[in-house]
Amino acid sequence: MSKTTKKTSGLSQDKNWWRQAAIYQIYPRSFADSNGDGIGDIKGITSRIPYLKSLAIDAVWLSPFYPSALADGGYDVDDYRDVDPKLGTLADFDEMLAGLHKEGIRVFVDIVPNHSSNLHEWFKEALAAKPGSKARERYIFRDGKGANGELPPSDWVSHFAPSSWTHESTFGGKNNQWFLHWFAPEQPDFNWENREVQKDFLKTLKFWSDRGVDGFRIDVAHGLAKDLSEPFRSMPVHEGLEQRGNKGKGIWGDRNEVFAIYKEWRKLFNQYDPPRVAVAEAFVHPERLPLYASTKTLGQCFDFRFIETPFEAHAYKVATKEAIELAQKNKSSCTWTLSNHDQIRHATKMGLNPAVNRRSWMLSNGTSHPLDKESGTANALAASIYILGLPGSTYMYQGEELGLHEVTDIPESEIQDPQYLRNLKVDKGRDGCRVPLPWTASGSSFGFGSGGAHLPQPKWFADYAVEVEEKDESSPLAIYRKALSLRKELQTKEEIKWHKTTDISVLHYSRPNGWNVIINFRAENYQMPKGELLLSTRPVVNGKIPAGTTVWFKKK
Ligand code: BGC
């Protein structure tokens, strides 16, 4: 294949653009709706390019927009090389891509290689085919146990449904076999030992790369290789981090064979100019992250540690140091992230007493314990501005720039997420962070579109609307904008130096060009050292940094 140089109007040709990029995650169905059907779409994203530009981000990452029956919010893909007709067309995609590129914003798409949907052509073909056929070999079909094959082939537990095996008759198959799915039954796992599957994903990656897509976020990147030797090993509880990374020999997570797949992908990525980039979503032991982030494999791997790091100085310092060391080991760069479409929004987490069991709190519709929204938003902003100063790239999630909170009281009848619907209803699920964004303070769906919204938006969304925050220079939006654009000027060598502070609940670091960052977690007031104040998440009066505040300043 020849090198592809796309029309890259506003884009730099720097091969290392991704190392310190700010990447904004768009959940397309909840970002902006151009046709009033209540579902966000590609044209909606295009219409908001000026907004994206105003954020001074380097790239957007789009969660799946492919045809899907939405058994898992689009992570159940019917066709990897198309756009869901409810969201638009490939032509709309190209138009969006060109528009973003023109403004210097690159684009990541989400690749879901562990499983397709049950409506994918291949799965339909497999169901109609006989055991042992070529069509069934693309997935993981097995005979059941018991006298008549009436029991699942193994005790493996799935992430959503109790068993990770579903009898094919559920979807109309007539051969008395079972198929494997790590997630919902509507998400049958591919057989990655099958060359046809491997080749088809190369085709998909090439399809999007040729269109000009700059990067890929790889869903469940640790899941593709599985130990399918029989008799099956036992996994009566869902394989967690503790079992995973058994030196690369777990049952279905983080097995060493997975890297051969990514090495082949890397060869493809490197045929483009600049090379296509990828970031792995891999829930593995931290020491295994570098294997996914290697220059020979995907190049970057999400380090999710800040999602659960308590808002506290010592914990932040340890997490920062460890993440930087890990990335350096591998010549990769850090991947800071506080929120995404699978997590309770970090403004909400930070407004809750840390002792509260969040899962129960969510199941009580957010009523069992008080939420201090104001301090949640302020602390979340301080945390975000702290990580935006660090070397490496930041992956942020739509709405966090508004300080938006989780919607905790979505009625059961409106919940879409299988994590609630399938998981014996012991977990409220992830819809609360996927509610369509408020753009205006009024209107049927707060400016999301001219119709309604596919998940109910609470009244308080009005206070967080883009339109409202744009008028307030102390709003989270104004501060994010300022930080993201300043960051471009301040970015320098991927180095950090820690400075002593006079209070243990304050951290201070600097970057090589005199850019300093102080975060005050709890000290009543902390005296800012001499320097030029560039930014603060709460007002600094007479050099005093209040608790729950981050400041950026420059030392002369
Ligand atoms: C995605 C989830 C999805 C799961 C299955 C994840 O890691 O981020 O939203 O439910 O993969 O595809």
Residues whose N, C-alpha, C, O or C-beta is under 5 A from the ligand:
A	BS01	BGC	D72 Y75 F183 D219 V220 D342
